[in-house]
Amino acid sequence: MEDRSRNGAEGPVRPKKLHRVVDPVDRAILHVLSEDARITNAALAQQVGIAASTCLLRVRALRESGVIRGFHADVDPAALGLDLQAMIAVKLAAHARGSMGPFVARMRRQPEVLDVYFVAGADDYLLHVAVESTEALRDFVAEHLSRDPDVGLTETSLIFEHTRAAGRS
């Protein structure tokens, strides 16, 4: 089924997620994994207080049901020479409401784009980008957003500092 929740416009097609009941043991597993996703299964099971085989089955079920979306390395963009980060609010042009999926696909292919958020409110998307300099940011906005016929308006906010919420370090 297609997502048509935004003014009748077609959005990305998403498979229907199976809702899994997340019990206190699952929540404990998720808490430990959010602190250290590289923990061994044996150590995770010990911290949660269950058998290693049970822990392995629960983590697998959490992944298969979509509760755990993946395990990722949290790379510091500055360590790669990408010293400037920004959030760019993007409002699509009125004629482009049917082009939301292709817009997201184009943005995901851009190496500057770290994350794409589909949001409610005055804007349609927030793009989290990381670049080397203000010139690179200007070039990204000029080349990939201002020239895009589907983009109606952008507003860029620089990120001075980013701190993860508790339990997400």
Secondary structure, 3 states (H helix, E strand, C coil): CECCCECCECCCECCCCCCCCCCHHHHHHHHHHHHCCCCCHHHHHHHHCCCHHHHHHHHHHHHHCCCCCCCCCCCCHHHHCCCEEEEEEEEECHHHHHHHHHHHHHHHCCCCEEEEEECCCCCCEEEEEEECCHHHHHHHHHHHHHCCCCEEEEEEEEECCCCCCCCCC
